[in-house]
């Protein structure tokens, strides 16, 4: 499965993320420094993409595949 993203111009764009494979998307903290998107990758498995906005250049992390609880 491939997922393509357009360049992020504003953090406001993150709130509009939608796809049939997106299970959840939202800020994980009140300071809006960490945004997480959870994807359904099939067979009740998920994978998370997290963006940290703690520095000038956002850092992106991709989780290993894990089973839905």
C-alpha positions as CSV (number, residue, x, y, z in Angstrom):
1,X,0.0,0.0,0.0
2,X,1.3,3.4,-0.9
3,X,0.1,6.7,0.5
4,X,0.9,10.0,-1.1
5,X,0.8,13.3,0.6
6,X,1.0,16.8,-0.8
7,X,3.4,19.2,0.8
8,X,2.0,20.6,4.1
9,X,1.6,24.4,4.0
10,X,-0.2,24.8,7.3
11,X,-1.1,22.7,10.3
12,X,-4.7,23.5,9.6
13,X,-4.6,21.2,6.6
14,X,-4.1,18.2,8.9
15,X,-7.6,18.5,10.3
16,X,-9.0,17.8,6.8
17,X,-7.2,14.5,6.3
18,X,-9.6,11.7,5.3
19,X,-9.4,8.4,3.5
20,X,-11.1,5.1,3.8
21,X,-7.9,3.7,5.4
22,X,-7.6,6.5,8.0
23,X,-8.9,5.1,11.3
24,X,-8.2,8.3,13.3
25,X,-6.4,11.6,12.9
26,X,-5.8,14.3,15.5
27,X,-3.5,16.1,17.9
28,X,-2.3,13.9,20.7
29,X,-1.7,16.8,23.1
30,X,-3.3,20.2,24.0
31,X,-0.3,22.2,22.8
32,X,-0.8,20.8,19.2
33,X,2.8,19.8,18.9
34,X,2.1,16.1,18.0
35,X,-0.3,15.0,15.3
36,X,-1.0,11.3,14.8
37,X,-2.7,9.6,11.9
38,X,-3.6,5.9,12.3
39,X,-4.1,3.8,9.1
40,X,-5.8,0.5,8.6
41,X,-3.3,-1.6,6.8
42,X,-5.5,-4.7,6.6
43,X,-6.2,-7.8,8.7
44,X,-7.1,-5.7,11.7
45,X,-3.6,-4.2,11.7
46,X,-2.7,-0.6,12.0
47,X,0.3,1.7,11.4
48,X,0.7,5.2,12.8
49,X,2.3,8.3,11.2
50,X,3.2,11.0,13.8
51,X,4.4,14.5,13.1
52,X,6.2,16.4,15.8
53,X,6.1,20.2,15.6
54,X,8.7,20.9,18.4
55,X,11.3,22.5,16.1
56,X,11.3,24.6,13.0
57,X,11.5,21.5,10.8
58,X,8.8,19.0,11.7
59,X,9.9,15.4,12.5
60,X,8.0,12.5,11.1
61,X,7.8,9.0,12.7
62,X,6.2,5.9,11.3
63,X,5.3,3.1,13.6
64,X,5.7,-0.6,13.0
65,X,2.6,-2.5,12.1
66,X,0.6,-3.5,15.2
67,X,-2.6,-5.4,15.9
68,X,-5.8,-3.5,16.8
69,X,-6.7,-3.9,20.4
